[in-house]
Amino acid sequence: MNNIILPQYGGSFSFRVPKLQPFSWSNPNRISFIEMQQTNAQQQAKEPTGPLKDIIEYQAQDSITFDIQEKNFNIYGAGTIGYEDAQLTAENISLNWSNNTIIATGKKNEEGKIDPKPVFQQGNTKYIAEEIRYNFESKRGTARRLFTKLEEIIIRARKAKMDVEDTYYTDQIKLTSCNLTNPHYFVKARDVKFVKGKRVASGPFQLYFDGVPTILGFFYGLFYLPTPKASGIIRPQIGENGEKGFFLKEGGYYFYFNDYIDLALRGSLYSKGDAAFMANSRYKKRYGYNGSLEYTRVITSRTAETALQEDKDKEWGFKWQHRTDNSRVSSLTAEVDIQSKSPRNSSQTRGEPDNISAKTQSKIRYNRKFLGTPYSLNTSVAHSKDFKNKLTNITFPELVLNTTPIYIFRRKNSIPKYWYDDINFKHTSEFKYDLNNTIDNKNLEFSRENWPKFLKESRYGVKHTFPIVTNIKLFNYFNLNPSFEYTERWYFKQLAYKVVQDSVTNDTTKGLYRVWDYKTGADLQTTIYGTHFFSEEATVQAIRHRIEPSVGLTYSPGFSSYWQRIQNKNGEEFKDKFAGEVYGTPKHKASALLTMKVDNTVEIKVRDTNNTAAKPKKIPVFESLNMSTTYDFLADSFKLGDINLGARTRLLDSLISLEYNATFDPYTYIEKKRVEEFAWQHGKGLGTMKKYEFKASTTLKSKYQKTEEPSKKEPLKKDALDELEPKHHISSLDSTQYVNFDTPWQLTLAYSQIYTYNIEKDSKDTTRQLQFKGEVDITQNWKIAFDTIYDFGKQELVGSATSLKVFRDLHCWQMSFDWKPLASRQSYEFSIGLKAPMLQDLKFPHNREYDKL
């Protein structure tokens, strides 16, 4: 009894009671008080012997009894006992430290049911049962009428046993993700084994809807828990495709090597013979780089009746993405997409070619900065393929050596004081080698036999650019930006033209040819503000007008030596000696181009008549009102260029958005021939309108949010277990898509009108379309979404842009239906499945495509 401290009710108790050994005060080497405290602390810090390695803390609201002889104590009345990361709360708790066991039971209420029930929590996992038994030494336990939550799954078990290493066994369970007392569905299984964080295995199981058994089930079940950092089997999707049949899609195995690299191998099988294989790997180096690799292989097998291609067709694709995180000195960026054949378009009809307007592009770039110098090197290779036109283009390589702006007269780390301090120049050198499969205006197949032709017609060259610019402030209100740019090109072949039987032919001569030119100019910009104030009692307090005019003049001399003058049946003509080269050819005629533009912004300030204390509100009248044109002083004729007008504004507190752009030809046309007389000289305004675009859009939606209606079924108690209500409603089996059921309705209208006029052919074309896009809640859990475009010219809906979607929130389930009824290749997709990722195998996706009748 000397080594045991009896606690009071509600206090704490420790089984590690320190005992100080007596020491002799007659010892000449007496122990000081500080040494005694150190000895005491060392004895307390020693690892305790026996199964209990930590302090057991407990408390009770009623009473605590303690039996020294039997090594047992009991807690009555909402008692709590804690050990390490485990905590037990129950009406009656009995602990025996001789066999290291603890027993917790509940209390029966007037109806004969146990309420409240014992609650055992270890870590983040909580267990509720009618009776719980647990052994501290073996860390094993049993529970009767167990109720718990594993990930997002709610589990009810008749009898459960907890084994070592987070393994659990139950004889019979009900498993669901529905958090209602009477769930919409549950899976009833026998002989179940849980491995926490890994998988769930069971014997025979069966699916129940509202307590009614279904035929869905199997004699053995295996479910893998979502573990992003562990290798394991990837569950396949089970469903049906109207054209390919039933499928097992994207199932396989995931290899998790470490935090910096992984690999996923997936495969798909269809009942009508199609198959696919996919390999995807992600890699990452911290503070270095990251990227992904993807390889796909598709085997298509079709019958003659429904075949887009006959027999078996094999396709492959490769994608690579790479990014450098730390690009202080060098960086590598890759965007590679290579496909063996064009991706199929689901909207095409049978009998049409498979090569739809599809393109793939790839580019790999490497950048290198030379520290201590203003230079940096950019290297890239590129590949692009146009499947519709059977055109392939390869750039290998492209080198760009450039500098940062170099200030000639500015001292290092000094603030510019004079206009010449801002004078700077740059140097850029480029090399490019480009080839494609176009020979004599025909696109040949990329094969070994045709490669010599491609190499012979390849294009390559070098370009050097030296621009000099500065910024001068004039009279504190104007910004003048003079510039001069010298460009030199190095080409290695030249064309020589000749006329043979009224047709022009050319011969190619090889050598080194310098093709240089220069241009100079200046831009002048300023900003003008104007504000008119009204009386304080007026609704409109002020009007503000901002004008931003700019004018620029660029002079480029003519370089006729790079052009060959020939005489044919059509008269005199100039032919480019370096036609088709990678960096172009200077113009053979000089130009002095004047560019003029003015942009306006108008806004008003309005006060709130209902709240005089509120600040006036700014309302835009015109967010932009601009006009631009060009004038070439050295042109032989028609010196004035097209006149462009544009306006953009918003009305009714940004409810309606308006945008307008138009292009006018300022010259007069007589009998479809352009005459060098301005249109306004003949009373025709700015001229003939060649093109205009007008857009108007608005979005209307309900101002009020729906209120939650009480559920007919009682949800689980929050104090027993957290509810599983999802924060978003998923619209389809794709977890990245969500539907907002809180907005009763929403409608977007967008009207666009495009007008083009070919003056020479006297042909006009007007396209007017109205887009409807919206969604509406039919009931609390039903939503309909639609999207379509009406073409006023054709007086019909655009089939490819018309779709109808229906969403149903089924509490713990989700359902969606997506229908495209007017496409040339009609299709629909129906999906229904559970929201819980752990039970995502319990779903049924079905999609089908069919020809329009």
Secondary structure as GFF3:
##gff-version 3
##sequence-region A 1 853
A	DSSP	alpha_helix	33	45	.	.	.	ID=ss1
A	DSSP	beta_strand	56	59	.	.	.	ID=ss2
A	DSSP	beta_strand	63	67	.	.	.	ID=ss3
A	DSSP	beta_strand	72	83	.	.	.	ID=ss4
A	DSSP	beta_strand	86	96	.	.	.	ID=ss5
A	DSSP	beta_strand	101	105	.	.	.	ID=ss6
A	DSSP	beta_strand	119	122	.	.	.	ID=ss7
A	DSSP	beta_strand	125	128	.	.	.	ID=ss8
A	DSSP	beta_strand	131	135	.	.	.	ID=ss9
A	DSSP	beta_strand	140	150	.	.	.	ID=ss10
A	DSSP	beta_strand	153	163	.	.	.	ID=ss11
A	DSSP	beta_strand	167	176	.	.	.	ID=ss12
A	DSSP	beta_strand	185	195	.	.	.	ID=ss13
A	DSSP	beta_strand	199	202	.	.	.	ID=ss14
A	DSSP	beta_strand	205	209	.	.	.	ID=ss15
A	DSSP	beta_strand	212	218	.	.	.	ID=ss16
A	DSSP	beta_strand	221	224	.	.	.	ID=ss17
A	DSSP	beta_strand	232	234	.	.	.	ID=ss18
A	DSSP	beta_strand	237	241	.	.	.	ID=ss19
A	DSSP	beta_strand	245	258	.	.	.	ID=ss20
A	DSSP	beta_strand	261	270	.	.	.	ID=ss21
A	DSSP	beta_strand	275	285	.	.	.	ID=ss22
A	DSSP	beta_strand	289	301	.	.	.	ID=ss23
A	DSSP	beta_strand	312	324	.	.	.	ID=ss24
A	DSSP	beta_strand	330	339	.	.	.	ID=ss25
A	DSSP	beta_strand	359	369	.	.	.	ID=ss26
A	DSSP	beta_strand	375	386	.	.	.	ID=ss27
A	DSSP	beta_strand	391	403	.	.	.	ID=ss28
A	DSSP	beta_strand	406	407	.	.	.	ID=ss29
A	DSSP	three_ten_helix	419	422	.	.	.	ID=ss30
A	DSSP	beta_strand	424	425	.	.	.	ID=ss31
A	DSSP	beta_strand	428	436	.	.	.	ID=ss32
A	DSSP	beta_strand	438	439	.	.	.	ID=ss33
A	DSSP	beta_strand	442	443	.	.	.	ID=ss34
A	DSSP	alpha_helix	451	456	.	.	.	ID=ss35
A	DSSP	beta_strand	459	469	.	.	.	ID=ss36
A	DSSP	beta_strand	472	474	.	.	.	ID=ss37
A	DSSP	beta_strand	478	500	.	.	.	ID=ss38
A	DSSP	beta_strand	503	526	.	.	.	ID=ss39
A	DSSP	beta_strand	528	533	.	.	.	ID=ss40
A	DSSP	beta_strand	540	556	.	.	.	ID=ss41
A	DSSP	three_ten_helix	560	562	.	.	.	ID=ss42
A	DSSP	beta_strand	563	568	.	.	.	ID=ss43
A	DSSP	beta_strand	571	576	.	.	.	ID=ss44
A	DSSP	beta_strand	591	606	.	.	.	ID=ss45
A	DSSP	beta_strand	617	632	.	.	.	ID=ss46
A	DSSP	beta_strand	643	651	.	.	.	ID=ss47
A	DSSP	beta_strand	656	665	.	.	.	ID=ss48
A	DSSP	beta_strand	667	670	.	.	.	ID=ss49
A	DSSP	beta_strand	673	678	.	.	.	ID=ss50
A	DSSP	three_ten_helix	679	682	.	.	.	ID=ss51
A	DSSP	beta_strand	688	701	.	.	.	ID=ss52
A	DSSP	beta_strand	729	730	.	.	.	ID=ss53
A	DSSP	beta_strand	738	739	.	.	.	ID=ss54
A	DSSP	beta_strand	745	758	.	.	.	ID=ss55
A	DSSP	beta_strand	763	777	.	.	.	ID=ss56
A	DSSP	beta_strand	782	791	.	.	.	ID=ss57
A	DSSP	beta_strand	796	797	.	.	.	ID=ss58
A	DSSP	three_ten_helix	799	801	.	.	.	ID=ss59
A	DSSP	beta_strand	803	810	.	.	.	ID=ss60
A	DSSP	beta_strand	813	820	.	.	.	ID=ss61
A	DSSP	beta_strand	825	834	.	.	.	ID=ss62
A	DSSP	three_ten_helix	837	839	.	.	.	ID=ss63
A	DSSP	beta_strand	843	851	.	.	.	ID=ss64
###
